[in-house]
């Protein structure tokens, strides 16, 4: 399957080569996008088609994904 990937914030600055289209195996989940981009899935928030989703969310061909760096604070 093919999804579109946009890396946000420092992720995009550190890995500009991953912005664009990404081919994944059928049955891929949101965490697989981060892994394919060389990012620890626990260190980012995955947004699929405009909504933040759990890392275990199944993807479909043509999904638009965005990875945001995880933030902590209060």
N, C-alpha and C positions, 0 to 999 in steps of 0.2 A: 504494500500500500504506500501511497505517497501523501505526505502532509506538508503543510507550510510551517516554517519555524521562524519566529522573530525573537531574538535575545534582547532583553531590556537591561538598562542600567549598566553596571560593571560587567555583566555577563557578555553583553554585546561588544564592549570595549576590549575584553580579554580574548574573545573568540569570534571575531567578525566573519571568519570563513564559514560559520555554520548558519548564518542568516540565509533563508531561501527555502528551497524544497529539500525534503529528506525522505529517502526510501526506507521503509521499515517492513519487517516481516508481518504477514497476516497474523492477527491476534495480539498485536502490540498494545501496550498500555501507556498511559501518560508518562510514567517513570522512564520508559524506554526512549522517549525523546531526549530527556536530559542525559541519559547514559550515552546515547549515540553522539551527543555533542561534547562528550568528555566532562560532563558536570555531574557531581554527586546529586542524585534526585532529592536527598534530604536537605540540600543547601539551596533549594529554589522552590518557587511556587509555579505550578503549571496551570496555564489558562487555556482552555479549549473552546473555541468558538465563542469567546467573550465571557466565559465563566470559569472561576477558579474551581479546580476539581481535585479529588483525591488522586494520589499517584497510581492507584490501581484501576482507574477509569479506562475502559476499553476505547480505543481509537477507531475511526472509520476513514476510509480513503477520502481525501479531500479536506480533512479537518484542518482548521487554522489554529496553530498552537503558538503560545508565547511563554517564555520562561523569564521570571522575575527573580532577582536575588532575594533570598529569605532575609527578613529583618527581625531584629529583636530589640526590645526596649520597653519603656513604659512611661 
